[in-house]
Amino acid sequence: MTEPFALSQCKTMTTSDFERLTKLGDYLMEPKVDGWRMQVDVSRDAVQMWTRTNHDATGKMPVVEQHLQHLAGIHSFRLDGEAVYIDPATGIPDYLFTASCLGSHRETCVMKQGGYRDLSFFVFDILQVDGHDVRGKSLGARKTLLKRFLSNTGNVQVILGDEPTYEQHTKNFEQYLEGSVLKDIGSAYAGKRHKSWMKWKEIETVDVRIIGYKEGQGKFEGLIGAIEFMAPDGTKGFCSGMDDSTRIWISDHRADLLGHIIEIKHFGKMVDGYRHPQFQRFREDKI
């Protein structure tokens, strides 16, 4: 029986740390998924799974195992990823159900999924290919291997990473509930807590009052470009980030909406206002 590798772990970063990164092109941004960390050895003939604490989880995700074996074909891999149940109604992780399954004995875990609430596996990294240890290769090279050998299929999702931006971090936070992980493209797989992996979980919201608008330009000409707001402590600013239909609706009702309360999301308070504020929703309960 093979043994699990030591897993890489993240250091924590703040929004200020993100702003101090001078070469964002040296990093990939991945969603931090709210699930159970899992290491998987897969070949055409067998699958072996371990949790983050090195407990044997083989057989607990039969649908995932089937899909991974199909993807492996004639090859074999060691993968690093996250097991999670994605609620089809909301598209977001259900951590309680994930933990309820994986924290149970094998037969109970399979029974709880029942063939219609099957867990998924998000693949973030590849550690071994056909018996060759690739942990010494750069993250960029390992992502290339992932793209070459694996693809999204059924309950397996391959995460290749995105350009690090505030917008992508917000998307990651809202979709997967945990935030983002920034990874150094040139780094080897550390197998321990290391500065080459940094988790960023900060995001805040505040209720503010609409006090005006900034006119749109370019494709938004004739519509509002941004909402001018004032927070309860007197802090003022502008936010955008609404979808097209919401922007049109606000533009058509701009006068009537003055004084109404909206919720904005942001990345912390600065001396001169909120960092990167974005429209979240109307607070009809606070009009």
Secondary structure, DSSP 8 states (H G I E B T S, - for coil): --------EEEEE-HHHHHH-S-GGGEEEEEEESSEEEEEEE-SS-EEEEETT--B-TTS-HHHHHHHHHHHTT--EEEEEEEE-B-TTTSSB-HHHHHHHHTS-HHHHHHHHTTTS--EEEEEEEEEETTEE-TTS-HHHHHHHHHHH---BTTEEE---B---HHHHHHHHHHHEEEEEEEETT----SSEEEEEEEE---EEEEEEEEEEEE--GGGTTSEEEEEEE-TTS-EEEEB---HHHHHHHHHTHHHHTT-EEEEEES-EETTEESS-EEEEE-GGG-
